[in-house]
Amino acid sequence: ATLPCVLRALPHNYRVKWSKVEPANYREDVIIITNGLYHKNYGPLSPRVRLRHSHRYDASLTITDVALEDEGRYRCQLVNGLEDESISLTLHLEGVVFPYQPSNGRYKFNYHEAKRACEQQDSRLATYQQLYKAWTEGLDWCNAGWILDGTVHYPIINSREPCGGRLLLPGVRTYGARDKQKDRFDAFCFTSALQGQVYFIRGHLNFKEAGQACRNHGAAIAKVGQLYSAWKFSRLDRCDGGWLADGSVRYPIAIPRERCGGLPDPGVRSFGFPSKEMRTYGTYCFVG
């Protein structure tokens, strides 16, 4: 991804500073500083960023091997004494938002646990913009969940009694900012396109056998985020429930039909977290 920043002039002794704005902790992390001749990279992005320099006024930033955590707002600042100038740009990734809760039920995560849970499922906590876009595309979920900035929301398409009542209009309902340590909710995770493939192995496997079946094929048992990504971007459509890495059983439906859950909309259906000893399901595997 290349974030454009073109200078209008080259003042004497100028510097250009690129930084990433992190709304979750109210700070800007410096990425690179240049004076036109020399540059220095900073932070975890350091190995993957460079200046494009296609002409002498070009201070555009190029990010290689773009990852989920790269999404967000960036600032290009011309540092020139009293007359500093800056522009802000936002890097958006195409992706899919999914609600996530652990095997022991809803409203179990504080903010930090929700953040880790998403990362363990090949995703990250969604931003408000991502959750809002998902709502416009049909995400309807009655349980409130954490998002990246530490606020709590839930998206409603069909107003109904258990979800705030029939009189409230559809929308992304908000609980606002909550105590990141004490308050407990579900999580809204965001994942983007896969660098790999998800496929199904048929069988009557318990959870341990499911993992071994994937390893026998040189693959790993798929994570929830990987299954959602395959459903969203590869239109994976399978009527068979399969084990995933978190111990849940799910199946992706791209073309809704009566015999595959009976719901009218596409989506990833869930059987929840059955006993890991059950030999009822196949497994979804991921190979990079």
Solvent accessible surface area in square Angstrom, and as a share of the most:
residue,aa,sasa,rsa
1,A,53,0.41
2,T,57,0.33
3,L,10,0.05
4,P,72,0.45
5,C,8,0.05
6,V,86,0.49
7,L,17,0.08
8,R,202,0.74
9,A,55,0.43
10,L,58,0.29
11,P,35,0.22
12,H,158,0.71
13,N,126,0.65
14,Y,28,0.10
15,R,109,0.40
16,V,1,0.01
17,K,57,0.24
18,W,0,0.00
19,S,2,0.01
20,K,14,0.06
21,V,18,0.10
22,E,42,0.19
23,P,73,0.46
24,A,23,0.18
25,N,70,0.36
26,Y,197,0.75
27,R,126,0.46
28,E,74,0.33
29,D,44,0.23
30,V,49,0.28
31,I,4,0.02
32,I,0,0.00
33,I,36,0.18
34,T,6,0.04
35,N,68,0.35
36,G,31,0.30
37,L,152,0.75
38,Y,162,0.62
39,H,109,0.49
40,K,123,0.52
41,N,41,0.21
42,Y,80,0.30
43,G,48,0.46
44,P,131,0.82
45,L,18,0.09
46,S,32,0.20
47,P,118,0.74
48,R,51,0.19
49,V,10,0.06
50,R,124,0.45
51,L,16,0.08
52,R,100,0.37
53,H,91,0.41
54,S,77,0.50
55,H,88,0.39
56,R,168,0.61
57,Y,72,0.27
58,D,2,0.01
59,A,4,0.03
60,S,0,0.00
61,L,0,0.00
62,T,13,0.08
63,I,2,0.01
64,T,59,0.34
65,D,117,0.61
66,V,58,0.33
67,A,32,0.25
68,L,35,0.17
69,E,103,0.46
70,D,2,0.01
71,E,8,0.04
72,G,18,0.17
73,R,102,0.37
74,Y,0,0.00
75,R,60,0.22
76,C,4,0.02
77,Q,41,0.18
78,L,17,0.08
79,V,30,0.17
80,N,45,0.23
81,G,63,0.61
82,L,184,0.92
83,E,132,0.59
84,D,63,0.33
85,E,85,0.38
86,S,55,0.36
87,I,86,0.43
88,S,54,0.35
89,L,36,0.18
90,T,68,0.39
91,L,20,0.10
92,H,122,0.54
93,L,38,0.19
94,E,114,0.51
95,G,14,0.13
96,V,16,0.09
97,V,11,0.07
98,F,0,0.00
99,P,15,0.09
100,Y,16,0.06
101,Q,51,0.23
102,P,27,0.17
103,S,77,0.50
104,N,101,0.52
105,G,27,0.26
106,R,128,0.47
107,Y,60,0.23
108,K,81,0.34
109,F,19,0.08
110,N,14,0.07
111,Y,9,0.03
112,H,69,0.31
113,E,52,0.23
114,A,0,0.00
115,K,76,0.32
116,R,127,0.46
117,A,9,0.07
118,C,0,0.00
119,E,88,0.39
120,Q,113,0.50
121,Q,13,0.06
122,D,53,0.27
123,S,6,0.04
124,R,32,0.12
125,L,1,0.01
126,A,0,0.00
127,T,27,0.16
128,Y,80,0.30
129,Q,115,0.51
130,Q,16,0.07
131,L,0,0.00
132,Y,100,0.38
133,K,97,0.41
134,A,13,0.10
135,W,44,0.16
136,T,81,0.47
137,E,102,0.46
138,G,44,0.42
139,L,32,0.16
140,D,36,0.18
141,W,89,0.31
142,C,38,0.23
143,N,23,0.12
144,A,1,0.00
145,G,0,0.00
146,W,0,0.00
147,I,0,0.00
148,L,20,0.10
149,D,56,0.29
150,G,2,0.02
151,T,26,0.15
152,V,0,0.00
153,H,13,0.06
154,Y,19,0.07
155,P,0,0.00
156,I,0,0.00
157,I,61,0.31
158,N,97,0.50
159,S,28,0.18
160,R,68,0.25
161,E,107,0.48
162,P,113,0.71
163,C,3,0.02
164,G,46,0.44
165,G,15,0.14
166,R,161,0.59
167,L,176,0.88
168,L,89,0.44
169,L,147,0.73
170,P,69,0.44
171,G,14,0.13
172,V,25,0.14
173,R,31,0.11
174,T,85,0.49
175,Y,90,0.34
176,G,26,0.25
177,A,84,0.65
178,R,101,0.37
179,D,64,0.33
180,K,63,0.27
181,Q,116,0.52
182,K,160,0.68
183,D,43,0.22
184,R,106,0.39
185,F,19,0.08
186,D,2,0.01
187,A,0,0.00
188,F,1,0.01
189,C,0,0.00
190,F,6,0.02
191,T,3,0.02
192,S,21,0.14
193,A,58,0.45
194,L,35,0.17
195,Q,161,0.72
196,G,37,0.35
197,Q,107,0.47
198,V,7,0.04
199,Y,54,0.21
200,F,28,0.12
201,I,28,0.14
202,R,170,0.62
203,G,23,0.23
204,H,139,0.62
205,L,32,0.16
206,N,14,0.07
207,F,45,0.19
208,K,164,0.69
209,E,57,0.26
210,A,0,0.00
211,G,8,0.08
212,Q,84,0.37
213,A,16,0.13
214,C,0,0.00
215,R,138,0.50
216,N,106,0.54
217,H,117,0.52
218,G,64,0.62
219,A,12,0.09
220,A,54,0.42
221,I,28,0.14
222,A,0,0.00
223,K,71,0.30
224,V,0,0.00
225,G,0,0.00
226,Q,14,0.06
227,L,0,0.00
228,Y,23,0.09
229,S,0,0.00
230,A,4,0.03
231,W,44,0.16
232,K,72,0.30
233,F,78,0.33
234,S,85,0.55
235,R,150,0.55
236,L,36,0.18
237,D,45,0.24
238,R,69,0.25
239,C,54,0.32
240,D,40,0.21
241,G,11,0.11
242,G,0,0.00
243,W,0,0.00
244,L,0,0.00
245,A,35,0.27
246,D,31,0.16
247,G,2,0.02
248,S,0,0.00
249,V,0,0.00
250,R,20,0.07
251,Y,18,0.07
252,P,0,0.00
253,I,0,0.00
254,A,8,0.06
255,I,106,0.54
256,P,43,0.27
257,R,94,0.34
258,E,149,0.67
259,R,231,0.84
260,C,7,0.04
261,G,50,0.48
262,G,36,0.34
263,L,100,0.50
264,P,111,0.70
265,D,92,0.48
266,P,71,0.44
267,G,11,0.11
268,V,21,0.12
269,R,25,0.09
270,S,62,0.40
271,F,106,0.44
272,G,27,0.26
273,F,60,0.25
274,P,26,0.16
275,S,66,0.42
276,K,101,0.43
277,E,133,0.60
278,M,76,0.34
279,R,140,0.51
280,T,67,0.39
281,Y,33,0.12
282,G,3,0.03
283,T,0,0.00
284,Y,1,0.00
285,C,0,0.00
286,F,36,0.15
287,V,54,0.31
288,G,82,0.79
